Amino acid sequence: MRDIFLPLLLPATVVLVVLMVLGTPGTVLVAALITMAGFVMAIIASRDSVQRQLQLLARRTRGRAEGTPALPSSSEDDTLEEVANLAGAIDSLHAQLNSQNAQLTQEARTLTAVLDGMIEGIWVTDAEGTVVRHNDALREMLQPGSAGITGQRPLALIRNEELNDAVMRACREGSSSRLELTLEGLFPRTLAIRVTPLGKDLPGSAAVFHDVTELRRLEKVRKDFVANVSHELRTPITAIRGYAETLQSGALKDAEMAPKMVEIIHRQSERLSELVEDLLELSRLESREVQLKIANVPLAVAASRAAETVKPKAAGKNIHVELQLPPTLVARGDERAVEQVLLNLLDNAVKYTPAGGRVDVFGTLEEGRCVVRVKDTGVGIEPKHLSRIFERFYRVDKGRSRDMGGTGLGLSIVKHLLGAMEGEVKVESQPNVGSVFVIFLPVATAKAASG
């Protein structure tokens, strides 16, 4: 109150003293009251002006905080120096906050871009284990429902107690864990997961998800391949070694048995050689080391050469092989590769067709592609095997295939050779009726033919 009344009383007191010195005491009181009243009115007017300026400054400050357009400021002549200084301080603070917010926004955008650009899935949880942040890769891995990922607990996203326990240990004990789990569903996935605490006094945990589905599949293929190769090599090697030891033990002098054993050793060595050659050929195809010479290939000629190779085997089983390919049917491909494809298919057809059966080869032009069908009256293939017969070493009847001398690689080579020539192969079969293998190749164009 002293700061208010002293400025009011001081002018009136000065006026009272002056009037008393001049000898006019009668008007002293009136003059003092008039002076005081004037100063009161001035103070009230000044107070209203300050109040208006402060209210305007408050509205401008709130508007900036809320992001609304800024209100016009008062003119410099009407603005008190103190209010102007306060406004300047607020403007400076607002500019600093804007700069810091822009920097934080840019850092957040950069972090989000980095996380979403990663192929590994990532989530971050709070101290209670609830997911508070994740990247796009994790959403693709988990494919959550409408509830999304943020705000969910680990068990709600992945029904795995081991993962949930790892997250809680990271949040509460600060320990890290590694685990691997398989997500069941239409497209099963195998995930390798590392769960760690956030650290640096930050509550919560982070988990990194690596999709190792393809890696595990390739590991299984490699193991199966090694096991199959070992098994396939063991059979002829065991036979060769066994008969060779028998001959060394004295059977070499047996005029009747020795030639038979030598014949078996020779036959098994040929089988071993075929297996090694097929393995090398398949390896070259898969590594794309084979350089194909694409040219025009008359399919009737290629089929005739392949048939000449299998005719002795077919004649031994009294199997009739007939070719029905028009001489005008010309495909684009590698001549040697096309002949090998037809030879493998004809050899299989003769091999699995009982004595007295027949093998027919038809060639047509369908929908702009050359189509060749190799049809037999053999034992056929059950439907459950059709999707896998082009895999390496896959056999419908393993024992029977080995007895017939097959390596289990012929159809796999056919598939890879046709793929290298932009072609494909399909199969239709019924048990005890026969099979039809259909190959498709690009047709020779007029430009290629003229070249």
PECOR-V529751 format. One record per pair of residues at least 24 apart in sequence whose ideal C-beta (glycine too) atoms are under 6 Angstrom apart, sorted by the first residue. I is the first residue (numbers start at 0). GAP is how many residues later the second one is. D is the distance in Angstrom with one decimal. If there is no record, write none. Layout:
I,GAP,D
I,GAP,D
This chain:
7,31,5.4
10,24,5.5
10,28,5.6
11,24,4.4
52,30,4.6
56,30,5.5
60,29,5.6
63,30,5.5
119,88,5.3
119,90,5.5
120,88,3.6
121,86,5.6
122,84,5.4
123,82,5.1
124,79,5.0
124,80,5.0
125,78,4.8
126,44,5.5
126,76,3.6
126,77,5.4
128,24,6.0
128,38,5.0
128,39,5.6
128,42,5.4
140,68,5.9
165,29,4.3
166,28,5.7
166,38,5.5
169,25,5.0
169,27,4.6
169,35,3.7
170,34,5.0
188,24,5.0
189,26,5.0
227,165,3.9
231,43,5.7
235,32,4.1
235,35,4.9
235,36,4.3
238,29,4.5
239,25,5.2
239,28,5.0
270,134,5.7
273,133,5.9
274,132,4.7
277,129,4.9
277,131,4.1
280,132,5.9
281,127,5.7
281,131,5.7
284,131,4.0
291,42,3.9
291,45,6.0
291,128,5.7
292,41,5.5
295,34,5.1
295,148,4.4
295,153,5.9
296,34,5.1
296,36,5.1
296,38,5.1
296,41,4.9
297,32,5.3
298,26,5.3
298,30,4.9
298,32,5.6
298,64,5.2
299,25,4.1
299,27,5.0
301,36,4.8
301,37,4.8
301,40,5.8
302,39,5.3
302,58,5.4
304,34,5.6
305,33,5.6
305,36,4.0
305,37,4.1
305,40,5.3
308,34,5.7
309,36,4.8
309,37,5.4
309,40,5.2
312,37,5.3
313,36,4.8
316,38,4.5
317,37,5.3
317,38,5.3
318,31,5.7
318,34,5.5
318,38,5.3
319,38,4.3
320,38,4.8
321,38,5.1
322,38,4.9
323,38,5.0
324,38,3.3
328,34,4.8
328,41,5.8
329,114,4.2
330,39,4.1
330,110,3.9
331,110,4.4
331,112,5.2
332,88,4.2
332,108,5.4
336,80,4.7
340,73,5.1
340,76,5.4
343,66,4.4
343,70,5.2
344,29,4.4
344,92,5.0
348,25,5.7
348,27,3.9
350,53,5.1
351,26,4.1
351,27,5.5
352,24,5.8
352,25,3.9
368,71,5.0
368,74,6.0
369,71,4.6
369,73,5.2
370,69,5.7
371,67,5.0
372,63,5.5
372,65,5.1
373,63,4.7
374,61,4.6
375,58,5.1
375,59,5.7
376,57,4.5
377,56,5.4
379,49,5.0
379,50,5.1
379,51,4.2
379,52,5.5
379,53,5.2
379,54,5.7
379,55,5.8
380,48,4.0
380,54,5.8
381,49,5.5
385,41,5.9
389,25,4.5
